[in-house]
Amino acid sequence: MLDNCFYILFNKIINSFFALLVALVILTITSSPISLAQKSRATYKNLINLPIESRVPGGLSLIPVSSIYKPEVLFSNKKVTVFDYANSELGYDFCKKSSSKENCWVALVAIPIETIDKPKVIELEVFKTNINNPASKVKERISFTIEPGQYAIQKFDLPRSTNYTQKEIKTIRRDLREIGKAFRNWTTPDEYPIWELSTPVPKGIVTSPYGNSRMYNNDGVYRFHKGFDIAHPQGTPIKSVGRGVVVLSENLFLNGNTVIVDHGYGLLSLYAHMDEISANVGNIVTNEDTIGTVGTTGRSTGNHLHLGISLNSVTINPELFIPELSSWR
């Protein structure tokens, strides 16, 4: 009788142990970092935070592409960001499928502000895997129309002439190369969701939104403002707009103390005219991390943050990725 009681008790302990072990395994799986392999395409939309579409110069267009395998999309011979968007809430309505067997992809096409003068047709090159010969590609073309942009004109008086010395011009050109090199970064994040961007500073006075055409010291030359300027007192902390890796951190002639953060898939953010920099190249940052403080270094008329957003090496309107900025105007 006593042996039987021990046997029953032993079985209960063993069963409880295995139940606990199964629960721990399930908890480990569900709490581990999200990966695309663990997610069905039905929930893919929760992993990628798509920006607002605006088919104007300085904006971007979301172009549906039907393809069984991920297509390669080029605009002006430059790589375009492409995401799988099939089986999502937006997917079936957004993508016009040419075949029920094909998947839906969305290409994020950044539109250069320099196309501002008149309506223009944008043409993309799309390379799809040939299902009859997977080693080869089938080339297609997709086109869409953009409307003219409407941006204000601003004139500024700077404390010094805009006629730079040869040494200064050489420095400016070197800086532009460094920024261009940083903007060409292309990384694939291993954590999701991505592109969850937030404002880098508290609500402030918008001294110049994206796209304004600027003239300095009445020199007769208009230049597009490729950023979003927010005035704040000197020393105000600046945070990264989202998770990413610092790829540039230095003092530049025009931009002053500058930081660039790579957020993955061709999206980068730029912070200029900072008083101090507190992030180094290689640092992994989030929107909780301070990367510098507001200042007026470089070519600046007062304390402010110049926030830039680049997608596929094209600097576009930050409001499309951070809608809250629009309410600050």
Secondary structure, DSSP 4 states (H G I P E B T S, - for coil): -HHHHHHHHHHHHHHHHHHHHHHHHHHHHHHSPP-GGGS-GGGGGGTB-----B-STT-EEEEEEEESSPPEEEETTEE-EEEE-TTSTTHHHH---S-TTSEEEEEEEE--GGG-SS-EEEEEEEEEEETTEEEEEEEEEEEEEEPPP---EEEE--SS-S---HHHHHHHHHHHHHHHHHHT-----SSSSB-----SSSS-EEEE-TT-EEEETT-S--EE--SEEEE--TT-EEE-SSSEEEEEEEEETTTEEEEEEEEETTEEEEEEEESEE---TT-EE-TTSEEEE-B--SS-SSSEEEEEEEETTEEE-GGGT-GGGGGG-
